[in-house]
Amino acid sequence: MVELETTEGVRQLHKIFLDDVYGIPGGEKIKLCQQCGTCTGSCPTSYLMDYGPREVIAFFRAGMIEQVVKSNTIWLCTSCYYCTVRCPAGIKITDIMYELKRLAIKYESWPDESKNPAMSKIFIDYVEKYGRNYELGLMAKFTLTQKLSLGWKFKNLGLKLFTSGRLPVKPHSIKGRDELTKIVDVLASKEVAQ
Amino acid sequence: MKYLYFPGCSAEATGRAYDASARACAAALDIELVDLEDWNCCGSTSYFSIRELESFGVSARNLAIAQEMGGMDLIATCNACYTILAKTNRYFMDDPTLHEEINEALAAAGRRYDGNVRVRHLLDVIVNDLGLEAVSARVRRRLSKLRVACYYGCQLSRPMGTFDDPEFPVTMDQLVEAVGGEPIDYPVKTKCCGGMLMLTQEDAALKLCHEVLQGAAQKGADVIITACPLCEMNVEAYQPMVNKAYGTDFHIPVMYFTQLLGVALGIDDRTLELDKQLVPVGGVLAKVPV
Protein backbone atom coordinates (compact mmCIF):
# COMPACT_ATOMS: atom_id res chain seq x y z
CA MET A 1 0.00 0.00 0.00
CA VAL A 2 1.32 3.42 -0.97
CA GLU A 3 1.43 5.93 1.90
CA LEU A 4 -0.14 9.16 0.69
CA GLU A 5 1.58 11.15 3.43
CA THR A 6 5.11 10.58 2.12
CA THR A 7 6.85 12.21 -0.83
CA GLU A 8 7.70 8.81 -2.25
CA GLY A 9 4.08 7.72 -1.86
CA VAL A 10 2.80 10.75 -3.75
CA ARG A 11 5.33 10.14 -6.50
CA GLN A 12 4.15 6.57 -6.84
CA LEU A 13 0.52 7.66 -6.88
CA HIS A 14 1.35 10.13 -9.62
CA LYS A 15 2.88 7.37 -11.70
CA ILE A 16 0.02 4.92 -11.14
CA PHE A 17 -2.48 7.60 -12.11
CA LEU A 18 -0.62 8.50 -15.28
CA ASP A 19 -0.17 4.85 -16.31
CA ASP A 20 -3.88 4.22 -15.81
CA VAL A 21 -4.97 7.38 -17.62
CA TYR A 22 -2.70 6.51 -20.56
CA GLY A 23 -4.40 3.10 -20.54
CA ILE A 24 -7.73 4.72 -21.47
CA PRO A 25 -8.08 4.82 -25.28
CA GLY A 26 -7.11 8.43 -26.12
CA GLY A 27 -5.95 8.95 -22.50
CA GLU A 28 -2.64 10.54 -23.48
CA LYS A 29 -4.55 13.65 -24.55
CA ILE A 30 -4.41 14.80 -20.93
CA LYS A 31 -1.06 16.33 -21.97
CA LEU A 32 -2.89 18.73 -24.29
CA CYS A 33 -4.87 20.53 -21.55
CA GLN A 34 -4.56 24.28 -22.04
CA GLN A 35 -6.40 25.19 -18.82
CA CYS A 36 -9.25 26.91 -20.66
CA GLY A 37 -11.83 25.93 -18.01
CA THR A 38 -14.55 24.78 -20.41
CA CYS A 39 -14.90 21.63 -18.29
CA THR A 40 -15.46 23.49 -15.03
CA GLY A 41 -17.82 25.95 -16.69
CA SER A 42 -19.87 23.06 -18.12
CA CYS A 43 -19.96 20.98 -14.94
CA PRO A 44 -23.37 20.99 -13.19
CA THR A 45 -21.82 20.42 -9.76
CA SER A 46 -18.48 22.26 -9.94
CA TYR A 47 -19.85 24.96 -7.62
CA LEU A 48 -19.76 22.40 -4.80
CA MET A 49 -16.36 20.92 -5.62
CA ASP A 50 -13.16 21.52 -3.64
CA TYR A 51 -11.44 21.79 -7.03
CA GLY A 52 -13.14 21.98 -10.43
CA PRO A 53 -12.07 19.62 -13.23
CA ARG A 54 -9.67 22.23 -14.69
CA GLU A 55 -7.95 22.54 -11.32
CA VAL A 56 -7.77 18.75 -11.01
CA ILE A 57 -5.51 18.66 -14.06
CA ALA A 58 -3.51 21.67 -12.78
CA PHE A 59 -2.98 19.99 -9.39
CA PHE A 60 -1.91 16.80 -11.07
CA ARG A 61 0.64 18.69 -13.19
CA ALA A 62 1.97 20.39 -10.08
CA GLY A 63 2.58 16.96 -8.55
CA MET A 64 -0.13 17.48 -5.93
CA ILE A 65 -2.35 14.58 -6.89
CA GLU A 66 -2.92 13.36 -3.33
CA GLN A 67 -5.01 16.46 -2.61
CA VAL A 68 -7.23 15.65 -5.58
CA VAL A 69 -7.65 12.02 -4.56
CA LYS A 70 -8.74 13.13 -1.08
CA SER A 71 -11.10 15.87 -2.33
CA ASN A 72 -14.88 15.82 -2.63
CA THR A 73 -14.55 16.67 -6.34
CA ILE A 74 -14.56 13.18 -7.75
CA TRP A 75 -17.61 12.13 -5.70
CA LEU A 76 -19.69 14.98 -7.08
CA CYS A 77 -19.22 13.95 -10.71
CA THR A 78 -22.63 12.84 -12.03
CA SER A 79 -21.20 11.31 -15.23
CA CYS A 80 -23.09 13.78 -17.43
CA TYR A 81 -20.16 13.89 -19.89
CA TYR A 82 -20.57 17.61 -20.67
CA CYS A 83 -16.85 18.20 -19.95
CA THR A 84 -15.86 15.29 -22.18
CA VAL A 85 -17.87 16.34 -25.24
CA ARG A 86 -16.91 20.01 -24.90
CA CYS A 87 -13.17 19.74 -24.18
CA PRO A 88 -11.39 21.38 -27.13
CA ALA A 89 -8.40 19.09 -26.58
CA GLY A 90 -10.52 15.91 -26.62
CA ILE A 91 -9.61 14.93 -23.06
CA LYS A 92 -11.94 12.30 -21.61
CA ILE A 93 -12.41 14.10 -18.33
CA THR A 94 -15.24 11.88 -17.10
CA ASP A 95 -12.98 8.84 -17.53
CA ILE A 96 -10.27 10.68 -15.59
CA MET A 97 -12.76 11.26 -12.76
CA TYR A 98 -13.51 7.52 -12.78
CA GLU A 99 -9.79 6.80 -12.57
CA LEU A 100 -9.50 9.12 -9.57
CA LYS A 101 -12.47 7.38 -7.94
CA ARG A 102 -10.72 4.06 -8.33
CA LEU A 103 -7.52 5.43 -6.80
CA ALA A 104 -9.42 6.94 -3.89
CA ILE A 105 -11.14 3.61 -3.23
CA LYS A 106 -7.86 1.75 -3.53
CA TYR A 107 -6.21 4.02 -0.95
CA GLU A 108 -9.37 4.30 1.14
CA SER A 109 -9.08 8.04 0.98
CA TRP A 110 -12.22 10.13 0.67
CA PRO A 111 -13.85 12.94 2.62
CA ASP A 112 -16.05 11.80 5.51
CA GLU A 113 -19.13 13.47 4.08
CA SER A 114 -18.90 11.58 0.77
CA LYS A 115 -21.34 8.70 0.86
CA ASN A 116 -20.81 7.63 -2.75
CA PRO A 117 -18.06 5.09 -2.05
CA ALA A 118 -20.36 3.31 0.41
CA MET A 119 -23.27 3.40 -2.01
CA SER A 120 -21.18 2.06 -4.87
CA LYS A 121 -19.96 -0.75 -2.64
CA ILE A 122 -23.54 -1.79 -1.77
CA PHE A 123 -24.49 -1.60 -5.45
CA ILE A 124 -21.54 -3.72 -6.59
CA ASP A 125 -22.22 -6.33 -3.91
CA TYR A 126 -25.80 -6.77 -5.11
CA VAL A 127 -24.78 -6.99 -8.77
CA GLU A 128 -22.14 -9.60 -7.98
CA LYS A 129 -24.53 -11.54 -5.76
CA TYR A 130 -27.65 -11.55 -7.95
CA GLY A 131 -26.38 -10.44 -11.38
CA ARG A 132 -28.79 -7.53 -11.25
CA ASN A 133 -29.40 -4.45 -9.16
CA TYR A 134 -31.79 -4.81 -6.25
CA GLU A 135 -33.34 -1.37 -5.91
CA LEU A 136 -35.25 -1.85 -2.68
CA GLY A 137 -32.21 -3.49 -1.06
CA LEU A 138 -29.92 -0.69 -2.25
CA MET A 139 -32.17 2.04 -0.87
CA ALA A 140 -32.82 0.25 2.42
CA LYS A 141 -29.25 -0.82 3.09
CA PHE A 142 -27.81 2.56 2.15
CA THR A 143 -30.28 4.35 4.40
CA LEU A 144 -29.76 2.02 7.35
CA THR A 145 -25.98 1.88 7.23
CA GLN A 146 -25.03 5.32 5.90
CA LYS A 147 -27.68 7.95 6.09
CA LEU A 148 -30.54 7.36 8.48
CA SER A 149 -31.91 10.84 7.79
CA LEU A 150 -32.91 9.63 4.32
CA GLY A 151 -35.38 7.23 5.89
CA TRP A 152 -37.42 10.12 7.25
CA LYS A 153 -37.07 12.30 4.14
CA PHE A 154 -37.96 9.55 1.71
CA LYS A 155 -40.64 7.78 3.73
CA ASN A 156 -43.57 9.11 1.70
CA LEU A 157 -41.83 8.48 -1.59
CA GLY A 158 -40.78 4.96 -0.60
CA LEU A 159 -44.32 4.15 0.42
CA LYS A 160 -45.75 5.54 -2.84
CA LEU A 161 -43.30 3.54 -4.94
CA PHE A 162 -44.00 0.43 -2.92
CA THR A 163 -47.78 0.68 -3.13
CA SER A 164 -47.67 1.43 -6.86
CA GLY A 165 -45.73 -1.79 -7.41
CA ARG A 166 -42.52 -0.03 -8.39
CA LEU A 167 -40.40 -1.53 -5.60
CA PRO A 168 -40.69 -5.33 -5.57
CA VAL A 169 -39.63 -6.93 -2.29
CA LYS A 170 -37.59 -9.76 -3.77
CA PRO A 171 -34.41 -9.37 -5.84
CA HIS A 172 -34.24 -10.92 -9.31
CA SER A 173 -31.44 -13.41 -9.72
CA ILE A 174 -29.87 -14.48 -12.99
CA LYS A 175 -29.09 -18.12 -13.77
CA GLY A 176 -25.49 -17.43 -14.72
CA ARG A 177 -24.35 -16.12 -11.35
CA ASP A 178 -21.38 -18.50 -11.35
CA GLU A 179 -20.41 -17.17 -14.79
CA LEU A 180 -20.33 -13.65 -13.40
CA THR A 181 -18.21 -14.74 -10.46
CA LYS A 182 -15.69 -16.34 -12.83
CA ILE A 183 -15.57 -13.25 -15.07
CA VAL A 184 -15.07 -10.94 -12.10
CA ASP A 185 -12.41 -13.21 -10.54
CA VAL A 186 -10.32 -13.39 -13.72
CA LEU A 187 -10.41 -9.63 -14.21
CA ALA A 188 -9.86 -8.84 -10.52
CA SER A 189 -6.68 -10.91 -10.57
CA LYS A 190 -5.45 -8.91 -13.58
CA GLU A 191 -6.16 -5.64 -11.82
CA VAL A 192 -4.05 -6.75 -8.85
CA ALA A 193 -1.26 -7.89 -11.17
CA GLN A 194 -1.18 -4.47 -12.83
CA MET B 1 -37.60 -5.84 -38.04
CA LYS B 2 -36.10 -8.06 -35.36
CA TYR B 3 -33.92 -6.91 -32.47
CA LEU B 4 -32.50 -8.21 -29.22
CA TYR B 5 -33.87 -6.43 -26.18
CA PHE B 6 -31.96 -5.53 -23.02
CA PRO B 7 -34.58 -4.48 -20.43
CA GLY B 8 -32.13 -3.35 -17.72
CA CYS B 9 -32.56 -3.68 -13.95
CA SER B 10 -34.98 -0.76 -13.52
CA ALA B 11 -37.40 -2.56 -15.85
CA GLU B 12 -38.12 -4.94 -12.98
CA ALA B 13 -38.73 -2.26 -10.38
CA THR B 14 -39.00 1.54 -10.49
CA GLY B 15 -39.04 1.65 -14.30
CA ARG B 16 -41.46 -1.22 -14.93
CA ALA B 17 -43.89 1.01 -16.82
CA TYR B 18 -41.08 1.96 -19.22
CA ASP B 19 -40.54 -1.72 -19.99
CA ALA B 20 -44.27 -2.42 -20.37
CA SER B 21 -44.86 0.58 -22.63
CA ALA B 22 -41.71 -0.07 -24.69
CA ARG B 23 -42.85 -3.62 -25.41
CA ALA B 24 -46.37 -2.45 -26.27
CA CYS B 25 -45.11 0.26 -28.65
CA ALA B 26 -42.70 -2.13 -30.34
CA ALA B 27 -45.52 -4.63 -30.91
CA ALA B 28 -47.80 -1.92 -32.32
CA LEU B 29 -45.03 -0.75 -34.64
CA ASP B 30 -44.12 -4.29 -35.82
CA ILE B 31 -40.70 -4.11 -34.19
CA GLU B 32 -39.96 -7.60 -32.92
CA LEU B 33 -38.10 -7.64 -29.59
CA VAL B 34 -36.41 -10.85 -28.48
CA ASP B 35 -35.34 -10.71 -24.83
CA LEU B 36 -31.63 -11.17 -24.28
CA GLU B 37 -31.42 -14.50 -22.44
CA ASP B 38 -30.35 -14.33 -18.81
CA TRP B 39 -29.00 -10.79 -19.16
CA ASN B 40 -27.15 -9.23 -16.24
CA CYS B 41 -26.73 -5.65 -15.00
CA CYS B 42 -24.90 -3.52 -17.59
CA GLY B 43 -22.45 -2.52 -14.87
CA SER B 44 -24.05 0.88 -14.44
CA THR B 45 -22.15 4.04 -13.62
CA SER B 46 -21.72 3.03 -9.96
CA TYR B 47 -19.88 -0.18 -10.80
CA PHE B 48 -18.15 1.11 -13.93
CA SER B 49 -16.57 4.07 -12.20
CA ILE B 50 -15.15 2.07 -9.31
CA ARG B 51 -14.06 -1.27 -10.79
CA GLU B 52 -13.50 -0.62 -14.43
CA LEU B 53 -11.94 -3.84 -15.65
CA GLU B 54 -14.41 -6.13 -13.85
CA SER B 55 -17.26 -3.95 -15.03
CA PHE B 56 -16.17 -4.26 -18.67
CA GLY B 57 -16.31 -8.03 -18.22
CA VAL B 58 -19.75 -7.95 -16.59
CA SER B 59 -21.02 -5.71 -19.37
CA ALA B 60 -19.42 -7.83 -22.11
CA ARG B 61 -21.21 -10.98 -20.94
CA ASN B 62 -24.38 -9.38 -22.34
CA LEU B 63 -22.68 -8.65 -25.65
CA ALA B 64 -21.40 -12.24 -25.83
CA ILE B 65 -24.92 -13.59 -25.26
CA ALA B 66 -26.21 -11.22 -27.95
CA GLN B 67 -23.63 -12.63 -30.36
CA GLU B 68 -24.66 -16.20 -29.51
CA MET B 69 -28.30 -15.31 -30.16
CA GLY B 70 -27.56 -14.22 -33.70
CA GLY B 71 -25.85 -10.87 -33.29
CA MET B 72 -28.83 -8.68 -34.12
CA ASP B 73 -28.73 -5.09 -32.83
CA LEU B 74 -29.12 -4.97 -29.06
CA ILE B 75 -31.67 -2.42 -27.89
CA ALA B 76 -31.52 -0.68 -24.52
CA THR B 77 -34.15 1.71 -23.19
CA CYS B 78 -32.19 3.12 -20.25
CA ASN B 79 -29.69 5.85 -21.10
CA ALA B 80 -27.11 4.47 -18.69
CA CYS B 81 -27.43 0.87 -19.97
CA TYR B 82 -27.15 2.21 -23.50
CA THR B 83 -24.02 4.23 -22.83
CA ILE B 84 -22.28 1.58 -20.69
CA LEU B 85 -22.92 -1.24 -23.19
CA ALA B 86 -21.92 0.98 -26.13
CA LYS B 87 -18.81 2.19 -24.32
CA THR B 88 -17.77 -1.38 -23.49
CA ASN B 89 -18.27 -2.24 -27.15
CA ARG B 90 -16.16 0.68 -28.35
CA TYR B 91 -13.30 0.27 -25.85
CA PHE B 92 -13.34 -3.49 -26.57
CA MET B 93 -12.65 -2.71 -30.24
CA ASP B 94 -10.26 0.22 -29.66
CA ASP B 95 -8.02 -1.43 -27.07
CA PRO B 96 -6.40 -4.74 -28.07
CA THR B 97 -5.24 -5.47 -24.49
CA LEU B 98 -8.73 -5.01 -23.12
CA HIS B 99 -10.09 -7.13 -25.96
CA GLU B 100 -7.87 -10.03 -24.87
CA GLU B 101 -8.51 -9.58 -21.18
CA ILE B 102 -12.27 -9.58 -21.63
CA ASN B 103 -12.20 -12.67 -23.79
CA GLU B 104 -10.00 -14.47 -21.30
CA ALA B 105 -12.56 -13.71 -18.59
CA LEU B 106 -15.48 -14.66 -20.84
CA ALA B 107 -13.73 -17.92 -21.70
CA ALA B 108 -13.68 -18.84 -18.00
CA ALA B 109 -17.47 -18.52 -18.18
CA GLY B 110 -17.66 -20.52 -21.41
CA ARG B 111 -18.34 -17.53 -23.66
CA ARG B 112 -16.61 -15.35 -26.23
CA TYR B 113 -17.23 -12.03 -27.95
CA ASP B 114 -15.90 -10.72 -31.28
CA GLY B 115 -17.24 -7.18 -31.26
CA ASN B 116 -19.91 -7.36 -33.94
CA VAL B 117 -23.05 -6.52 -32.00
CA ARG B 118 -24.37 -2.98 -32.37
CA VAL B 119 -25.82 -1.35 -29.25
CA ARG B 120 -28.82 0.87 -29.97
CA HIS B 121 -31.33 2.97 -28.07
CA LEU B 122 -35.01 2.25 -28.69
CA LEU B 123 -35.58 5.92 -29.61
CA ASP B 124 -32.94 5.62 -32.35
CA VAL B 125 -34.53 2.44 -33.71
CA ILE B 126 -38.05 3.89 -33.82
CA VAL B 127 -37.02 7.16 -35.47
CA ASN B 128 -34.19 6.03 -37.74
CA ASP B 129 -34.93 2.39 -38.62
CA LEU B 130 -38.71 2.50 -38.73
CA GLY B 131 -38.96 6.17 -39.63
CA LEU B 132 -41.19 9.07 -38.64
CA GLU B 133 -43.58 8.62 -41.56
CA ALA B 134 -44.25 5.01 -40.63
CA VAL B 135 -44.91 6.05 -37.02
CA SER B 136 -47.19 8.87 -38.14
CA ALA B 137 -49.17 6.49 -40.34
CA ARG B 138 -50.02 4.34 -37.31
CA VAL B 139 -51.27 7.13 -35.07
CA ARG B 140 -54.82 6.54 -33.83
CA ARG B 141 -55.06 9.39 -31.38
CA ARG B 142 -53.19 12.52 -32.47
CA LEU B 143 -51.70 14.46 -29.59
CA SER B 144 -52.90 17.72 -31.07
CA LYS B 145 -52.06 20.83 -29.06
CA LEU B 146 -50.31 18.84 -26.35
CA ARG B 147 -47.26 20.82 -25.24
CA VAL B 148 -44.45 18.37 -24.59
CA ALA B 149 -41.06 19.00 -22.95
CA CYS B 150 -38.66 16.41 -24.37
CA TYR B 151 -36.09 15.75 -21.69
CA TYR B 152 -33.09 13.78 -23.01
CA GLY B 153 -30.84 13.90 -19.97
CA CYS B 154 -27.16 13.07 -20.26
CA GLN B 155 -26.23 9.66 -21.46
CA LEU B 156 -28.48 9.39 -24.51
CA SER B 157 -26.31 11.48 -26.80
CA ARG B 158 -23.26 11.98 -24.59
CA PRO B 159 -20.50 10.99 -24.80
CA MET B 160 -20.91 9.11 -28.09
CA GLY B 161 -23.38 11.27 -30.02
CA THR B 162 -24.03 8.23 -32.21
CA PHE B 163 -27.49 9.09 -33.47
CA ASP B 164 -28.10 12.61 -32.22
CA ASP B 165 -26.24 15.77 -31.30
CA PRO B 166 -24.54 15.73 -27.86
CA GLU B 167 -25.58 19.33 -27.13
CA PHE B 168 -28.84 19.73 -29.00
CA PRO B 169 -30.59 16.45 -29.70
CA VAL B 170 -33.85 16.57 -31.68
CA THR B 171 -34.90 12.94 -32.18
CA MET B 172 -37.53 12.91 -29.44
CA ASP B 173 -38.92 16.28 -30.56
CA GLN B 174 -39.31 14.91 -34.08
CA LEU B 175 -41.12 11.87 -32.75
CA VAL B 176 -43.54 14.07 -30.79
CA GLU B 177 -44.23 16.13 -33.91
CA ALA B 178 -44.82 12.96 -35.91
CA VAL B 179 -47.63 11.97 -33.55
CA GLY B 180 -49.22 15.41 -33.63
CA GLY B 181 -47.84 16.91 -30.39
CA GLU B 182 -46.11 20.22 -29.97
CA PRO B 183 -42.54 19.93 -28.62
CA ILE B 184 -41.70 23.07 -26.66
CA ASP B 185 -38.47 24.99 -27.00
CA TYR B 186 -36.63 23.48 -24.04
CA PRO B 187 -33.07 24.72 -23.49
CA VAL B 188 -32.43 22.50 -20.45
CA LYS B 189 -33.29 19.30 -22.30
CA THR B 190 -29.80 17.86 -21.98
CA LYS B 191 -29.07 19.10 -18.46
CA CYS B 192 -28.29 16.48 -15.85
CA CYS B 193 -31.05 15.33 -13.45
CA GLY B 194 -28.49 14.64 -10.72
CA GLY B 195 -28.44 10.90 -11.29
CA MET B 196 -27.39 8.90 -8.27
CA LEU B 197 -26.48 12.05 -6.33
CA MET B 198 -30.14 12.06 -5.28
CA LEU B 199 -29.23 9.49 -2.64
CA THR B 200 -25.80 10.76 -1.65
CA GLN B 201 -26.00 14.54 -2.05
CA GLU B 202 -29.62 15.47 -2.53
CA ASP B 203 -29.15 19.27 -2.36
CA ALA B 204 -27.11 19.14 -5.57
CA ALA B 205 -29.56 16.81 -7.28
CA LEU B 206 -32.62 18.82 -6.23
CA LYS B 207 -31.09 21.97 -7.70
CA LEU B 208 -30.65 20.20 -11.03
CA CYS B 209 -34.18 18.78 -10.98
CA HIS B 210 -35.48 22.25 -10.16
CA GLU B 211 -33.88 23.61 -13.37
CA VAL B 212 -35.42 20.84 -15.46
CA LEU B 213 -38.88 21.42 -13.96
CA GLN B 214 -38.63 25.21 -14.06
CA GLY B 215 -37.68 25.11 -17.75
CA ALA B 216 -40.77 23.04 -18.55
CA ALA B 217 -43.07 25.17 -16.37
CA GLN B 218 -41.89 28.46 -17.87
CA LYS B 219 -42.82 27.27 -21.35
CA GLY B 220 -46.19 25.93 -20.22
CA ALA B 221 -45.46 22.26 -20.89
CA ASP B 222 -48.34 19.86 -20.22
CA VAL B 223 -45.98 16.94 -19.72
CA ILE B 224 -42.27 16.09 -19.58
CA ILE B 225 -41.20 12.93 -21.38
CA THR B 226 -37.94 11.08 -20.77
CA ALA B 227 -35.94 8.29 -22.40
CA CYS B 228 -34.30 7.07 -19.20
CA PRO B 229 -35.71 5.46 -16.03
CA LEU B 230 -33.42 7.39 -13.69
CA CYS B 231 -34.24 10.76 -15.28
CA GLU B 232 -37.92 9.89 -15.02
CA MET B 233 -37.60 8.91 -11.38
CA ASN B 234 -35.65 11.99 -10.33
CA VAL B 235 -37.73 14.53 -12.23
CA GLU B 236 -41.07 13.01 -11.23
CA ALA B 237 -40.68 11.52 -7.78
CA TYR B 238 -38.76 14.37 -6.16
CA GLN B 239 -41.12 17.19 -7.13
CA PRO B 240 -42.45 17.45 -3.54
CA MET B 241 -38.87 17.81 -2.25
CA VAL B 242 -38.00 20.36 -4.95
CA ASN B 243 -41.13 22.30 -4.00
CA LYS B 244 -40.11 22.29 -0.36
CA ALA B 245 -36.53 23.37 -1.10
CA TYR B 246 -37.38 26.09 -3.64
CA GLY B 247 -40.83 27.26 -2.57
CA THR B 248 -42.32 26.15 -5.90
CA ASP B 249 -45.55 24.31 -6.59
CA PHE B 250 -44.73 21.89 -9.39
CA HIS B 251 -47.11 19.05 -10.19
CA ILE B 252 -45.87 18.39 -13.70
CA PRO B 253 -46.75 14.98 -15.13
CA VAL B 254 -43.68 13.02 -16.27
CA MET B 255 -43.96 10.06 -18.63
CA TYR B 256 -41.61 7.71 -20.44
CA PHE B 257 -41.57 8.64 -24.12
CA THR B 258 -42.96 5.19 -24.86
CA GLN B 259 -46.01 5.86 -22.68
CA LEU B 260 -46.88 9.01 -24.60
CA LEU B 261 -46.15 7.33 -27.93
CA GLY B 262 -48.36 4.45 -26.79
CA VAL B 263 -51.24 6.84 -26.11
CA ALA B 264 -50.89 8.18 -29.67
CA LEU B 265 -50.80 4.64 -31.05
CA GLY B 266 -54.09 3.89 -29.31
CA ILE B 267 -52.70 1.49 -26.73
CA ASP B 268 -54.84 1.29 -23.58
CA ASP B 269 -53.84 2.96 -20.30
CA ARG B 270 -53.55 -0.30 -18.41
CA THR B 271 -51.03 -1.80 -20.84
CA LEU B 272 -48.98 1.39 -20.68
CA GLU B 273 -49.18 1.26 -16.85
CA LEU B 274 -50.14 4.92 -16.71
CA ASP B 275 -51.46 4.38 -13.18
CA LYS B 276 -47.88 3.78 -12.01
CA GLN B 277 -46.95 7.44 -12.45
CA LEU B 278 -46.63 9.33 -9.18
CA VAL B 279 -47.89 12.63 -10.61
CA PRO B 280 -51.25 11.66 -12.14
CA VAL B 281 -51.38 11.91 -15.93
CA GLY B 282 -55.17 12.20 -16.22
CA GLY B 283 -54.89 15.89 -17.15
CA VAL B 284 -52.57 15.04 -20.04
CA LEU B 285 -54.95 12.43 -21.41
CA ALA B 286 -57.94 14.76 -21.04
CA LYS B 287 -56.25 17.24 -23.40
CA VAL B 288 -55.91 14.68 -26.16
CA PRO B 289 -59.04 14.07 -28.26
CA VAL B 290 -60.00 10.38 -28.32
Boltz contact constraints between the chains, C-beta under 6 A:
constraints:
  - contact:
      token1: [A, 25]
      token2: [B, 91]
      max_distance: 6.0
  - contact:
      token1: [A, 25]
      token2: [B, 94]
      max_distance: 6.0
  - contact:
      token1: [A, 25]
      token2: [B, 95]
      max_distance: 6.0
  - contact:
      token1: [A, 44]
      token2: [B, 192]
      max_distance: 6.0
  - contact:
      token1: [A, 44]
      token2: [B, 208]
      max_distance: 6.0
  - contact:
      token1: [A, 45]
      token2: [B, 204]
      max_distance: 6.0
  - contact:
      token1: [A, 48]
      token2: [B, 204]
      max_distance: 6.0
  - contact:
      token1: [A, 78]
      token2: [B, 192]
      max_distance: 6.0
  - contact:
      token1: [A, 78]
      token2: [B, 195]
      max_distance: 6.0
  - contact:
      token1: [A, 78]
      token2: [B, 197]
      max_distance: 6.0
  - contact:
      token1: [A, 79]
      token2: [B, 45]
      max_distance: 6.0
  - contact:
      token1: [A, 80]
      token2: [B, 154]
      max_distance: 6.0
  - contact:
      token1: [A, 80]
      token2: [B, 192]
      max_distance: 6.0
  - contact:
      token1: [A, 81]
      token2: [B, 154]
      max_distance: 6.0
  - contact:
      token1: [A, 81]
      token2: [B, 158]
      max_distance: 6.0
  - contact:
      token1: [A, 81]
      token2: [B, 159]
      max_distance: 6.0
  - contact:
      token1: [A, 84]
      token2: [B, 159]
      max_distance: 6.0
  - contact:
      token1: [A, 85]
      token2: [B, 158]
      max_distance: 6.0
  - contact:
      token1: [A, 85]
      token2: [B, 159]
      max_distance: 6.0
  - contact:
      token1: [A, 85]
      token2: [B, 166]
      max_distance: 6.0
  - contact:
      token1: [A, 98]
      token2: [B, 49]
      max_distance: 6.0
  - contact:
      token1: [A, 101]
      token2: [B, 49]
      max_distance: 6.0
  - contact:
      token1: [A, 101]
      token2: [B, 50]
      max_distance: 6.0
  - contact:
      token1: [A, 105]
      token2: [B, 50]
      max_distance: 6.0
  - contact:
      token1: [A, 115]
      token2: [B, 200]
      max_distance: 6.0
  - contact:
      token1: [A, 116]
      token2: [B, 200]
      max_distance: 6.0
  - contact:
      token1: [A, 119]
      token2: [B, 200]
      max_distance: 6.0
  - contact:
      token1: [A, 120]
      token2: [B, 46]
      max_distance: 6.0
  - contact:
      token1: [A, 120]
      token2: [B, 50]
      max_distance: 6.0
  - contact:
      token1: [A, 123]
      token2: [B, 46]
      max_distance: 6.0
  - contact:
      token1: [A, 124]
      token2: [B, 47]
      max_distance: 6.0
  - contact:
      token1: [A, 127]
      token2: [B, 41]
      max_distance: 6.0
  - contact:
      token1: [A, 127]
      token2: [B, 47]
      max_distance: 6.0
  - contact:
      token1: [A, 131]
      token2: [B, 40]
      max_distance: 6.0
  - contact:
      token1: [A, 132]
      token2: [B, 9]
      max_distance: 6.0
  - contact:
      token1: [A, 132]
      token2: [B, 41]
      max_distance: 6.0
  - contact:
      token1: [A, 133]
      token2: [B, 9]
      max_distance: 6.0
  - contact:
      token1: [A, 133]
      token2: [B, 41]
      max_distance: 6.0
  - contact:
      token1: [A, 135]
      token2: [B, 13]
      max_distance: 6.0
  - contact:
      token1: [A, 135]
      token2: [B, 14]
      max_distance: 6.0
  - contact:
      token1: [A, 157]
      token2: [B, 237]
      max_distance: 6.0
  - contact:
      token1: [A, 160]
      token2: [B, 278]
      max_distance: 6.0
  - contact:
      token1: [A, 164]
      token2: [B, 276]
      max_distance: 6.0
  - contact:
      token1: [A, 166]
      token2: [B, 14]
      max_distance: 6.0
  - contact:
      token1: [A, 167]
      token2: [B, 13]
      max_distance: 6.0
  - contact:
      token1: [A, 168]
      token2: [B, 13]
      max_distance: 6.0
  - contact:
      token1: [A, 172]
      token2: [B, 12]
      max_distance: 6.0
  - contact:
      token1: [A, 174]
      token2: [B, 38]
      max_distance: 6.0
  - contact:
      token1: [A, 174]
      token2: [B, 40]
      max_distance: 6.0
  - contact:
      token1: [A, 175]
      token2: [B, 38]
      max_distance: 6.0
  - contact:
      token1: [A, 176]
      token2: [B, 38]
      max_distance: 6.0
  - contact:
      token1: [A, 179]
      token2: [B, 109]
      max_distance: 6.0
  - contact:
      token1: [A, 182]
      token2: [B, 108]
      max_distance: 6.0
  - contact:
      token1: [A, 182]
      token2: [B, 109]
      max_distance: 6.0
  - contact:
      token1: [A, 183]
      token2: [B, 57]
      max_distance: 6.0
  - contact:
      token1: [A, 183]
      token2: [B, 105]
      max_distance: 6.0
  - contact:
      token1: [A, 183]
      token2: [B, 109]
      max_distance: 6.0
  - contact:
      token1: [A, 184]
      token2: [B, 54]
      max_distance: 6.0
  - contact:
      token1: [A, 186]
      token2: [B, 105]
      max_distance: 6.0
  - contact:
      token1: [A, 186]
      token2: [B, 108]
      max_distance: 6.0
  - contact:
      token1: [A, 187]
      token2: [B, 53]
      max_distance: 6.0
  - contact:
      token1: [A, 187]
      token2: [B, 54]
      max_distance: 6.0
  - contact:
      token1: [A, 187]
      token2: [B, 57]
      max_distance: 6.0
  - contact:
      token1: [A, 187]
      token2: [B, 105]
      max_distance: 6.0
  - contact:
      token1: [A, 188]
      token2: [B, 54]
      max_distance: 6.0
  - contact:
      token1: [A, 190]
      token2: [B, 101]
      max_distance: 6.0
  - contact:
      token1: [A, 191]
      token2: [B, 53]
      max_distance: 6.0
